[in-house]
Amino acid sequence: MTDRDSKLQQIIEENPGIQFREIMRSSGLKNGVLSHYLGKLEKNGIIKVIRGPRQARFYPPQITEEESIVIKALRKQTPRDLLLALIKEDGLEFSQLVKEVGKSPSTVSLYLSQIVDDGLVEIKLIHLKKRYYIKAKELIDKLVEDYRPSSIEKPTSGFEDIINSF
C-alpha cells in the first residue's frame, strides 16, 4: 500500500460518509488521480462506496448499511439538527421541530420526510396530532459519540443542504 493509499484510507476512516469533492479538497489530489486510487481501494475492499443518485459516499469497510444511513443524515446540517432535537426531546410536533432547527417549514418538511423514509424517525398520531419519534436512538448516539466532532459536525452551508437533498 502506498503513502497515497494510506492517506486516502485515513481521510475516509476519520470522515465516514465523505463525498468525492471533500476527499479531493482534503487530499489535494486531482479528479482523475483520486478516481484511480479510490477505485483501487474499493476493489481491494479497503474502503466501501455507497452510490446514490448523483453522489457517492465513502466509508470504512466495517460500516454497516444501517450506520451509513445514519451517518449520511448526520453529515447534513438540517437532518442532524432534526435528529438531535428529537434525541433531546422525543415526540415533538412539526411546528416545534421548525422552531428547534430554525429553518423554513418547507426545508424542515423536506428533510423530515427524508429521515422518516430512511427509517430514522417515525410518525405517531397522538391525540389527533402528528408527533415525530426517534427510531434508531442508540445507533445515532453511538455514531455521534464515535465520530464527533471531526466528521459529523463539519459546518455545511444551507446551499449545500439544498443541493445534497436532491
C-alpha positions in Angstrom: 0.0 0.0 0.0 1.4 3.4 -1.0 1.5 6.5 1.1 -1.3 7.9 -1.0 -3.4 4.9 -0.4 -2.8 5.2 3.3 -3.6 8.9 3.3 -6.9 8.3 1.5 -7.8 5.5 3.8 -7.2 7.7 6.8 -9.3 10.5 5.4 -12.2 8.1 4.9 -11.7 6.4 8.3 -11.9 9.8 10.0 -14.8 11.1 7.9 -17.2 8.2 7.2 -19.7 9.2 4.6 -17.4 11.7 3.0 -18.1 12.7 -0.6 -15.7 12.7 -3.5 -15.3 16.5 -3.7 -14.5 16.6 0.1 -11.8 13.9 -0.4 -10.4 15.9 -3.3 -10.2 19.0 -1.1 -8.6 17.1 1.9 -6.1 15.2 -0.2 -5.2 17.8 -2.7 -5.4 15.2 -5.5 -6.8 16.0 -8.9 -10.1 14.3 -10.0 -8.6 11.6 -12.3 -5.8 10.7 -9.9 -8.3 10.5 -7.0 -10.7 8.4 -9.0 -7.9 5.9 -9.8 -6.8 5.5 -6.2 -10.3 5.3 -4.8 -11.3 2.7 -7.4 -8.2 0.6 -6.4 -9.0 0.9 -2.7 -12.6 -0.1 -3.3 -11.6 -3.1 -5.5 -9.3 -4.3 -2.7 -12.0 -4.0 0.0 -10.1 -1.3 1.9 -13.0 1.2 1.5 -16.7 0.8 0.9 -18.5 3.0 -1.6 -22.3 3.6 -1.4 -23.6 5.2 -4.6 -26.8 7.2 -4.5 -28.5 9.4 -7.1 -25.9 12.0 -8.2 -23.4 11.2 -5.3 -21.2 8.5 -3.9 -20.2 8.4 -0.2 -17.1 6.7 1.0 -16.9 4.6 4.2 -14.5 2.4 6.1 -15.4 -1.3 5.2 -16.8 -2.1 8.7 -19.6 0.4 8.5 -23.0 -1.3 8.2 -25.7 -0.2 5.8 -27.8 1.0 8.8 -24.9 3.0 10.1 -24.3 4.5 6.6 -27.9 5.8 6.5 -27.5 7.5 9.9 -24.1 8.9 9.0 -25.4 10.3 5.8 -28.2 12.1 7.7 -25.7 13.4 10.4 -23.4 14.8 7.8 -26.0 17.4 6.7 -26.9 20.3 9.0 -30.7 20.2 8.9 -31.2 16.4 9.2 -28.6 16.4 12.0 -30.4 19.3 13.8 -33.7 17.4 13.5 -32.3 14.2 14.9 -30.5 16.0 17.7 -33.7 17.9 18.6 -35.6 14.6 18.8 -32.9 12.9 20.8 -33.1 15.8 23.3 -36.9 15.7 23.4 -38.7 12.8 21.6 -42.3 13.2 20.3 -42.1 16.8 19.0 -44.8 18.1 16.7 -43.9 19.6 13.3 -44.2 23.2 14.5 -41.9 22.5 17.4 -39.3 21.0 15.1 -39.4 24.0 12.8 -38.8 26.2 15.9 -36.0 23.9 17.1 -34.0 23.9 13.9 -34.7 27.4 12.8 -35.3 26.6 9.2 -38.4 27.3 7.0 -41.3 24.8 7.3 -40.7 23.6 3.7 -37.0 22.8 4.4 -37.9 21.0 7.6 -40.7 19.1 5.8 -38.3 18.0 3.1 -35.6 16.7 5.5 -38.1 15.3 7.9 -39.8 13.2 5.2 -36.3 12.0 4.1 -35.3 10.8 7.6 -38.7 9.2 8.0 -38.2 7.4 4.7 -34.8 6.3 5.8 -36.4 4.7 8.9 -34.6 7.0 11.4 -37.7 8.7 12.6 -41.3 7.5 12.9 -44.6 9.4 13.0 -47.2 8.6 15.6 -50.7 10.1 15.9 -51.2 11.2 19.5 -54.5 13.0 20.3 -55.0 13.6 16.6 -51.7 15.3 16.2 -48.7 14.0 14.3 -45.6 13.6 16.6 -42.1 12.6 15.5 -40.1 10.0 17.4 -36.5 8.8 17.0 -36.3 5.1 15.9 -32.5 4.5 15.9 -31.6 6.4 19.1 -28.9 4.0 20.4 -27.2 3.8 17.0 -27.4 7.6 16.5 -26.0 8.2 20.0 -23.1 5.7 19.3 -22.2 7.3 15.9 -22.4 10.9 17.2 -20.0 9.7 20.0 -17.7 7.7 17.8 -17.3 10.4 15.0 -17.6 13.7 16.9 -16.5 16.3 16.1 -14.3 15.7 13.1 -16.7 14.3 10.6 -20.3 14.7 11.7 -20.1 18.2 12.8 -18.4 19.8 9.8 -20.3 23.0 9.1 -22.3 22.9 5.9 -23.9 25.8 4.2 -27.7 25.9 3.6 -26.9 25.9 -0.1 -25.0 22.6 0.3 -28.0 21.2 2.2 -30.4 22.1 -0.6 -28.1 20.6 -3.3 -27.5 17.4 -1.3 -31.2 16.9 -0.8 -31.9 16.0 -4.4 
